[in-house]
Amino acid sequence: MIRPALSGLVPYEPGKPVEEVQRELGLDRVVKLASNEGPYGPFPAAQEAITRATPELNRYPDGGAWRLRHALAERHGVGFENVTVCAGADAVIGFTCLATLDPGDEAITGWPSFPSYVLDPLKLGGVPVRVPLRDDRFDLEAILAAVTPRTKLVFIAAPNNPTGTTSTRTEFEAYFARVPAHVLTVVDQAYFEYVDELDYPDAIEEFLKAGHNVLVLRTFSKIFGLAGLRVGYGVGSEEVVTAIGKVRRAFDVGSAGQEAALASLGETDEIIRRREANRTAMVSLDHVLRDHGLNPVGPAVANFVFVRVGTALALNDALLGQGVVVRPMGPFGAADALRITAGAPDEIAFLKRALDAVSVLDTIAST
Ligand SMILES: Cc1ncc(COP(=O)(O)O)c(C=O)c1O
């Protein structure tokens, strides 16, 4: 009954809800630093928009996300037909695979990276090709060397989840100068708004508008604080966006999500404030970890760090016992590492107290 392509896959195992962890372990407080969400809620204008949308939730949403698509097209200076809005950037990844991959077609990505780049091709009988990171960064030269006539997709996470590092403008330019035209490159900029490095490119402006075969991903899940509503989008050629439109579900994004995303687009000052708060949080997270003998990978330019700790599960469990939920990196292909999101200042202080309590080096040494 079940397709053979699924035989090697395991169902996604979500972490336990925070309330459940709290109850099971009898903890007063649990801090979740596991999923790279922003620590702050939706913008006030988005919260108002959600409230305004509530009385009409008996209606189906606008399946075409017409107003949001128009607003995004205007914001990025592209056509309406160049924007697809889906239930998170994750859904755009899935629909892109569905629109492009026949069994046996290859999709290349760096590794470790975002698991959907591997899982979504596998679901379709496609062949994921994992090119090891070099110095914890995407190795675009090695990715180019892995391209074959069967390569349909290349996924580049910039910044990369889980390492937090990014490819630079110069590296991208060298890549786009050589990548064959039959390859669609998906540049995933889920953390775009957090990054202010000068050599970090806006892939829509710099690569899509330059005519490269590229689909750029963005999301409202991170700095905009809307992860729970599931709104992300892709900006690409009309051909690719139209193909995604053929496979995407008719009502992929709910009305509250569409309204909240629209209302968030105007809040530029708040984005700047959150970006700065995140930068401060990243510095203090780095200090806290280093003070405990840990050495996070860098430069990490988004809102999380990746740190090798030996057998990650021991420290993970010890932190959990103190009420801090971080993410062990086994499913990302790095069983020796943890990923830790930069939370709000009081959450980082809580992490510091937890690390003090668990005696990091003893925990690692005992594994
Ligand atoms: C690199 C990357 N791409 C995509 C996503 C998915 O984002 P969304 O919540 O929009 O589905 C994430 C989420 O963690 C991510 O890290």
The ligand as an SDF file (V2000), in Angstrom:
LIG
                    3D

 16 16  0  0  0  0  0  0  0  0999 V2000
   16.6640   27.4760    6.6200 C   0  0  0  0  0  0  0  0  0  0  0  0
   15.2030   27.3580    6.9240 C   0  0  0  0  0  0  0  0  0  0  0  0
   14.3330   27.3330    5.9150 N   0  0  0  0  0  0  0  0  0  0  0  0
   13.0180   27.2350    6.1270 C   0  0  0  0  0  0  0  0  0  0  0  0
   12.5140   27.1530    7.4020 C   0  0  0  0  0  0  0  0  0  0  0  0
   11.0330   26.9850    7.5750 C   0  0  0  0  0  0  0  0  0  0  0  0
   10.4380   28.1630    7.8390 O   0  0  0  0  0  0  0  0  0  0  0  0
    8.8580   28.2790    7.8790 P   0  0  0  0  0  0  0  0  0  0  0  0
    8.4770   28.4160    9.3060 O   0  0  0  0  0  0  0  0  0  0  0  0
    8.5630   29.5060    7.0750 O   0  0  0  0  0  0  0  0  0  0  0  0
    8.2950   27.0630    7.2560 O   0  0  0  0  0  0  0  0  0  0  0  0
   13.3660   27.1800    8.4820 C   0  0  0  0  0  0  0  0  0  0  0  0
   12.8180   27.0710    9.8460 C   0  0  0  0  0  0  0  0  0  0  0  0
   13.4540   26.8310   10.8180 O   0  0  0  0  0  0  0  0  0  0  0  0
   14.7560   27.2750    8.2480 C   0  0  0  0  0  0  0  0  0  0  0  0
   15.6280   27.2670    9.2440 O   0  0  0  0  0  0  0  0  0  0  0  0
  1  2  1  0
  2  3  1  0
  2 15  2  0
  3  4  2  0
  4  5  1  0
  5  6  1  0
  5 12  2  0
  6  7  1  0
  7  8  1  0
  8  9  2  0
  8 10  1  0
  8 11  1  0
 12 13  1  0
 12 15  1  0
 13 14  2  0
 15 16  1  0
M  END
$$$$
